[in-house]
Amino acid sequence: MDSIWSMLQSLSTDNQKWLANKLHEEIERKKGSKKELVFPHRPANKEISPEVKAMTMGKLPEGFDFERETEKMWEEWAK
């Protein structure tokens, strides 16, 4: 990495700007290519196991703000 840095410092300012723009474009392109979430299919007639029900159903904690948590979830997904 040090040798690459030394080589980059020897480039003209215009070439450094060009390279910086290319690197930035590549980073943004890679960020944009996030994998799409794929959820497993569960047949409609299949019962949900008691273990899964125990993990996913029940009373929410005291003071739980459902609207705020939903909002935070969408903000995280938008990143």
N, CA and C atoms as an extended XYZ file, in Angstrom:
237
Properties=species:S:1:pos:R:3:atomname:S:1:resname:S:1:resid:I:1 pbc="F F F"
N         0.822       -1.184        0.000 N   MET     1
C         0.000        0.000        0.000 CA  MET     1
C         0.877        1.263        0.000 C   MET     1
N         1.999        1.210        0.736 N   ASP     2
C         2.890        2.376        0.766 CA  ASP     2
C         3.443        2.691       -0.611 C   ASP     2
N         3.791        1.658       -1.363 N   SER     3
C         4.334        1.900       -2.703 CA  SER     3
C         3.260        2.468       -3.631 C   SER     3
N         2.028        2.011       -3.462 N   ILE     4
C         0.930        2.565       -4.260 CA  ILE     4
C         0.739        4.036       -3.898 C   ILE     4
N         0.775        4.340       -2.607 N   TRP     5
C         0.610        5.720       -2.163 CA  TRP     5
C         1.712        6.611       -2.742 C   TRP     5
N         2.945        6.130       -2.717 N   SER     6
C         4.059        6.905       -3.279 CA  SER     6
C         3.838        7.166       -4.757 C   SER     6
N         3.384        6.159       -5.488 N   MET     7
C         3.133        6.313       -6.915 CA  MET     7
C         2.009        7.323       -7.152 C   MET     7
N         0.961        7.266       -6.335 N   LEU     8
C        -0.158        8.183       -6.495 CA  LEU     8
C         0.250        9.630       -6.230 C   LEU     8
N         1.149        9.830       -5.289 N   GLN     9
C         1.610       11.180       -4.977 CA  GLN     9
C         2.394       11.783       -6.139 C   GLN     9
N         2.972       10.938       -6.975 N   SER    10
C         3.747       11.446       -8.102 CA  SER    10
C         2.861       11.866       -9.282 C   SER    10
N         1.565       11.515       -9.247 N   LEU    11
C         0.657       11.886      -10.326 CA  LEU    11
C         0.338       13.378      -10.282 C   LEU    11
N        -0.052       13.903      -11.422 N   SER    12
C        -0.475       15.307      -11.470 CA  SER    12
C        -1.785       15.460      -10.697 C   SER    12
N        -2.093       16.690      -10.328 N   THR    13
C        -3.330       16.963       -9.591 CA  THR    13
C        -4.547       16.518      -10.399 C   THR    13
N        -4.537       16.783      -11.706 N   ASP    14
C        -5.661       16.368      -12.556 CA  ASP    14
C        -5.826       14.851      -12.543 C   ASP    14
N        -4.721       14.122      -12.633 N   ASN    15
C        -4.799       12.655      -12.617 CA  ASN    15
C        -5.261       12.143      -11.251 C   ASN    15
N        -4.832       12.808      -10.179 N   GLN    16
C        -5.284       12.409       -8.840 CA  GLN    16
C        -6.784       12.629       -8.698 C   GLN    16
N        -7.288       13.758       -9.210 N   LYS    17
C        -8.733       14.032       -9.160 CA  LYS    17
C        -9.496       13.001       -9.975 C   LYS    17
N        -8.990       12.669      -11.151 N   TRP    18
C        -9.636       11.665      -11.998 CA  TRP    18
C        -9.725       10.334      -11.257 C   TRP    18
N        -8.603        9.922      -10.654 N   LEU    19
C        -8.564        8.656       -9.925 CA  LEU    19
C        -9.506        8.687       -8.721 C   LEU    19
N        -9.527        9.801       -8.012 N   ALA    20
C       -10.420        9.928       -6.852 CA  ALA    20
C       -11.872        9.782       -7.285 C   ALA    20
N       -12.234       10.416       -8.392 N   ASN    21
C       -13.606       10.303       -8.893 CA  ASN    21
C       -13.941        8.871       -9.286 C   ASN    21
N       -13.007        8.199       -9.959 N   LYS    22
C       -13.240        6.799      -10.350 CA  LYS    22
C       -13.412        5.910       -9.129 C   LYS    22
N       -12.564        6.101       -8.114 N   LEU    23
C       -12.675        5.303       -6.891 CA  LEU    23
C       -14.014        5.562       -6.194 C   LEU    23
N       -14.410        6.820       -6.143 N   HIS    24
C       -15.686        7.165       -5.510 CA  HIS    24
C       -16.853        6.533       -6.261 C   HIS    24
N       -16.831        6.585       -7.587 N   GLU    25
C       -17.885        5.961       -8.395 CA  GLU    25
C       -17.957        4.458       -8.138 C   GLU    25
N       -16.803        3.813       -8.047 N   GLU    26
C       -16.769        2.363       -7.815 CA  GLU    26
C       -17.330        2.007       -6.449 C   GLU    26
N       -16.981        2.802       -5.444 N   ILE    27
C       -17.508        2.563       -4.091 CA  ILE    27
C       -19.023        2.711       -4.085 C   ILE    27
N       -19.544        3.763       -4.710 N   GLU    28
C       -20.984        3.980       -4.763 CA  GLU    28
C       -21.686        2.854       -5.536 C   GLU    28
N       -21.057        2.384       -6.614 N   ARG    29
C       -21.640        1.290       -7.389 CA  ARG    29
C       -21.735        0.027       -6.535 C   ARG    29
N       -20.682       -0.260       -5.772 N   LYS    30
C       -20.696       -1.452       -4.913 CA  LYS    30
C       -21.715       -1.319       -3.795 C   LYS    30
N       -21.879       -0.122       -3.258 N   LYS    31
C       -22.890        0.103       -2.216 CA  LYS    31
C       -24.284       -0.137       -2.773 C   LYS    31
N       -24.500        0.283       -4.012 N   GLY    32
C       -25.811        0.157       -4.636 CA  GLY    32
C       -26.178       -1.258       -4.996 C   GLY    32
N       -25.210       -2.158       -5.032 N   SER    33
C       -25.496       -3.537       -5.447 CA  SER    33
C       -25.687       -4.452       -4.237 C   SER    33
N       -26.442       -3.956       -3.262 N   LYS    34
C       -26.733       -4.779       -2.082 CA  LYS    34
C       -27.619       -5.946       -2.486 C   LYS    34
N       -27.424       -7.040       -1.801 N   LYS    35
C       -28.231       -8.217       -2.097 CA  LYS    35
C       -29.679       -7.999       -1.663 C   LYS    35
N       -30.576       -8.514       -2.464 N   GLU    36
C       -31.993       -8.431       -2.134 CA  GLU    36
C       -32.324       -9.518       -1.125 C   GLU    36
N       -33.127       -9.165       -0.134 N   LEU    37
C       -33.534      -10.153        0.857 CA  LEU    37
C       -34.491      -11.153        0.226 C   LEU    37
N       -34.269      -12.421        0.505 N   VAL    38
C       -35.156      -13.465        0.009 CA  VAL    38
C       -35.697      -14.207        1.226 C   VAL    38
N       -36.997      -14.204        1.359 N   PHE    39
C       -37.620      -14.858        2.495 CA  PHE    39
C       -38.089      -16.252        2.097 C   PHE    39
N       -37.901      -17.222        2.979 N   PRO    40
C       -38.334      -18.582        2.660 CA  PRO    40
C       -39.856      -18.669        2.554 C   PRO    40
N       -40.314      -19.570        1.728 N   HIS    41
C       -41.742      -19.771        1.536 CA  HIS    41
C       -42.246      -20.789        2.558 C   HIS    41
N       -43.360      -20.468        3.190 N   ARG    42
C       -44.001      -21.405        4.117 CA  ARG    42
C       -45.392      -21.675        3.585 C   ARG    42
N       -45.688      -22.927        3.303 N   PRO    43
C       -47.025      -23.251        2.791 CA  PRO    43
C       -48.108      -22.768        3.747 C   PRO    43
N       -49.185      -22.259        3.181 N   ALA    44
C       -50.273      -21.692        3.982 CA  ALA    44
C       -50.894      -22.707        4.941 C   ALA    44
N       -50.889      -23.976        4.570 N   ASN    45
C       -51.542      -24.984        5.423 CA  ASN    45
C       -50.603      -25.574        6.480 C   ASN    45
N       -49.362      -25.119        6.524 N   LYS    46
C       -48.408      -25.661        7.491 CA  LYS    46
C       -48.529      -24.910        8.819 C   LYS    46
N       -48.641      -25.658        9.900 N   GLU    47
C       -48.745      -25.067       11.230 CA  GLU    47
C       -47.407      -24.464       11.658 C   GLU    47
N       -47.481      -23.393       12.415 N   ILE    48
C       -46.278      -22.786       12.980 CA  ILE    48
C       -45.974      -23.503       14.282 C   ILE    48
N       -44.725      -23.896       14.456 N   SER    49
C       -44.359      -24.654       15.650 CA  SER    49
C       -44.496      -23.794       16.905 C   SER    49
N       -44.752      -24.436       18.055 N   PRO    50
C       -44.868      -23.691       19.319 CA  PRO    50
C       -43.593      -22.917       19.646 C   PRO    50
N       -42.435      -23.465       19.266 N   GLU    51
C       -41.170      -22.779       19.533 CA  GLU    51
C       -41.092      -21.448       18.773 C   GLU    51
N       -41.517      -21.474       17.514 N   VAL    52
C       -41.503      -20.252       16.707 CA  VAL    52
C       -42.536      -19.267       17.231 C   VAL    52
N       -43.712      -19.760       17.584 N   LYS    53
C       -44.741      -18.879       18.147 CA  LYS    53
C       -44.237      -18.200       19.418 C   LYS    53
N       -43.510      -18.935       20.239 N   ALA    54
C       -42.990      -18.381       21.488 CA  ALA    54
C       -41.969      -17.270       21.212 C   ALA    54
N       -41.245      -17.377       20.087 N   MET    55
C       -40.256      -16.357       19.745 CA  MET    55
C       -40.877      -15.127       19.104 C   MET    55
N       -42.005      -15.313       18.431 N   THR    56
C       -42.526      -14.228       17.608 CA  THR    56
C       -43.855      -13.648       18.068 C   THR    56
N       -44.503      -14.271       18.991 N   MET    57
C       -45.816      -13.793       19.416 CA  MET    57
C       -45.821      -13.575       20.918 C   MET    57
N       -46.643      -12.678       21.336 N   GLY    58
C       -46.760      -12.411       22.760 CA  GLY    58
C       -46.877      -10.924       23.011 C   GLY    58
N       -46.882      -10.544       24.283 N   LYS    59
C       -47.015       -9.145       24.665 CA  LYS    59
C       -45.732       -8.397       24.354 C   LYS    59
N       -45.909       -7.154       23.924 N   LEU    60
C       -44.755       -6.295       23.705 CA  LEU    60
C       -44.293       -5.740       25.045 C   LEU    60
N       -43.014       -5.395       25.163 N   PRO    61
C       -42.517       -4.844       26.428 CA  PRO    61
C       -43.236       -3.553       26.802 C   PRO    61
N       -43.309       -3.280       28.089 N   GLU    62
C       -43.943       -2.064       28.603 CA  GLU    62
C       -43.259       -0.832       27.995 C   GLU    62
N       -44.036        0.091       27.463 N   GLY    63
C       -43.487        1.320       26.887 CA  GLY    63
C       -42.951        1.169       25.472 C   GLY    63
N       -43.184        0.034       24.848 N   PHE    64
C       -42.702       -0.204       23.490 CA  PHE    64
C       -43.433        0.718       22.519 C   PHE    64
N       -42.678        1.481       21.728 N   ASP    65
C       -43.256        2.414       20.761 CA  ASP    65
C       -43.222        1.752       19.379 C   ASP    65
N       -44.316        1.104       19.017 N   PHE    66
C       -44.391        0.354       17.764 CA  PHE    66
C       -44.135        1.252       16.555 C   PHE    66
N       -44.751        2.441       16.556 N   GLU    67
C       -44.589        3.360       15.424 CA  GLU    67
C       -43.129        3.759       15.257 C   GLU    67
N       -42.457        4.094       16.344 N   ARG    68
C       -41.044        4.508       16.272 CA  ARG    68
C       -40.168        3.346       15.813 C   ARG    68
N       -40.409        2.157       16.332 N   GLU    69
C       -39.618        0.991       15.934 CA  GLU    69
C       -39.819        0.668       14.462 C   GLU    69
N       -41.038        0.809       13.977 N   THR    70
C       -41.314        0.579       12.556 CA  THR    70
C       -40.572        1.604       11.707 C   THR    70
N       -40.601        2.858       12.159 N   GLU    71
C       -39.895        3.930       11.455 CA  GLU    71
C       -38.390        3.643       11.394 C   GLU    71
N       -37.805        3.210       12.517 N   LYS    72
C       -36.377        2.881       12.549 CA  LYS    72
C       -36.070        1.723       11.609 C   LYS    72
N       -36.959        0.724       11.553 N   MET    73
C       -36.755       -0.417       10.675 CA  MET    73
C       -36.673        0.042        9.219 C   MET    73
N       -37.607        0.901        8.788 N   TRP    74
C       -37.616        1.369        7.402 CA  TRP    74
C       -36.380        2.206        7.110 C   TRP    74
N       -35.917        2.996        8.091 N   GLU    75
C       -34.702        3.789        7.901 CA  GLU    75
C       -33.502        2.870        7.696 C   GLU    75
N       -33.423        1.794        8.470 N   GLU    76
C       -32.315        0.842        8.326 CA  GLU    76
C       -32.363        0.154        6.966 C   GLU    76
N       -33.545       -0.234        6.527 N   TRP    77
C       -33.682       -0.915        5.235 CA  TRP    77
C       -33.335        0.006        4.086 C   TRP    77
N       -33.540        1.320        4.275 N   ALA    78
C       -33.285        2.286        3.196 CA  ALA    78
C       -31.788        2.529        2.997 C   ALA    78
N       -30.966        2.164        3.959 N   LYS    79
C       -29.519        2.399        3.853 CA  LYS    79
C       -28.879        1.518        2.807 C   LYS    79
